[in-house]
Amino acid sequence: MNFILRNGLTLIAAAASITCAADNIKVDHLGPNHTYVRVKGDDKLLILPIQESIDDARINVVVDGKLEKTFHARLAKTKTDYTVPFDLSPYKGKNVILDVVANHSRASVRETQDDACWSSMTLTDSFDTANREKYRPLFHHTPSYGWMNDPNGMFYKDGVWHLYYQWNPYGSKWQNLSWGHSTSKDFINWESHPAALEPNGLGMVFSGSSAIDKENSAGFGKDAVLAMYTSASDSQTQSLAVSHDNGKTFITYPANPVLTLDTEARDPNMFWNPESKLWTLVLAHALDHEMLIFTSPDMKEWTLQSSFGKGLGAQKGVWECPDLFQLPVANEDEKKWVMICNINPDGPFGGSGIQYFTGDFDGKTFTPDKDSTGNVKTKWLDFGKDNYALVSWSDAPEGRRTAIGWMSNWQYAADVPTMQYRSANTIPVEITLFKGNDGQYYASTKPAPEMLKLRDKLTVNSKKASINVKAHNFSLPSENDGICEITMTIDPKKATNVNLTLSNAKGEEVIMTYNISESTFSFNREKSGITDFSKDFPATTAAPVFGTSPKLSLRIFIDRSSIEIFGNDGRFAMTNLVFPTSPYTTLSATAKGGKAEISDLRIYSLNPYK
Ligand code: FRU
């Protein structure tokens, strides 16, 4: 992945030319916990050594005496876990001081001098973003370095899928929230760009959405890209930004914030409603466990129209990251609206989860569907632990409702065993609607069709296999750390349970079970590899299979540290992280209670480098 600097320099994963720190970096210790790092602004990067286990230092960036910005970083005290770059190119020829205030308990300036970070700061021309980490996925989007959480502001324009994301450019833990930016034309290759929105006087840049202003309703010009996001400081307010260069850079609206409330509210998700000729915005009224719906003719003046959700669905967590869109129902002459309400905690297996409601929307009020007993059903878009903050692209082509999630869970996202980057996105999925056996409407998620291009060699092609108590083994591909796609149809016949186990020579395993009488599919990762970084990680997750017959079709994607399962043509999805100490090499199938049959079992090695 290339990282492009603001001044146009493309930094490729390559060895850096390092200038000796002593010649170019002047370090003045001013007192216990207070240091000035002085450098001359240049087309260079100042490499900052980071130690994850210590507290953040506050760093004011003072340029020719003027405060430019403030950020926080865990500057190394006793050892360096990894490094992050600070880009000096905007300050060419100027005097830059990093005014560092650390947060250690110490009495004298001597102790400050001993910190590991001062001697190992360097000035370089490039920062190495090579994809070397063992668990870093090969075909999922990841930030080139640093922490990532929610996907933000995604829009599609001129053949390019834009993905923004909650990003910390100065470390692999949640901090300094900015909108990182990546683009892709095929959902397999992603290009990383400079941050599109950075913290300013109104606070950090939290989650939000973007859309193309086709009618010039906001007056910034036809086809300008508009973004709405939460400015987060002591309070949360909503801000507007506009891009005139197809989402590369955004200019924040000078009269921000455009929407304020006296309670916590965030993650504005907006779309142009061609019927009402108004922008519609859904805002998470987080602690009130509801979504607020506003409308505006111009993105600047907002009117509250209604609220949705109080007392409905899962209520114990905060409501975050909404989305609202209309879709046709498969095989029915009907359309329905879908309201996505991500919640955390109180997800189906603890921590984060994607809740959704189907219903009707009249431009002002969302009315949820009820079941035959008059209740509003709690529905989940994913039955694993690791799909959160999923929202969809605006302006996707051909009526597609393409969405992407953050592949982690707030319970342990900051502790997973990765370093230079932390967290990946799910693969992009297409959301469609179907009517379930109970007459209720449900959302299905299928892998975006682009993912078919990943398929490389068909390494296993088993037309029919009879499965019994004795394990029937299939080898997984070895190329590219075993990343693969597995497809199959299970006909349980007389069996009560069918087990699929992924394992490696170290005895690490994931056990997936189709329980026929309960019509559930479960995923047990208790012995999947490294699990001890959080008590919430070892777990079993289970999905209703939403079948129309006892047969179960499966599509499974494995990418080093993630397993995504799509069952019965996406009628259920299950996303779970795993950290095997070496890749799984074998898929074993067994059946209990009688013989089962597995047909059309295909295993494809995947090649993201084609
Ligand atoms: C969801 C969330 C959002 C917020 C963002 C901050 O994961 O808590 O509600 O905008 O993360 O990073």
Residues whose N, C-alpha, C, O or C-beta is under 5 A from the ligand:
A	BS01	FRU	D150 Q166 L177 F206 S207 R266 D267 E320 C321 A389
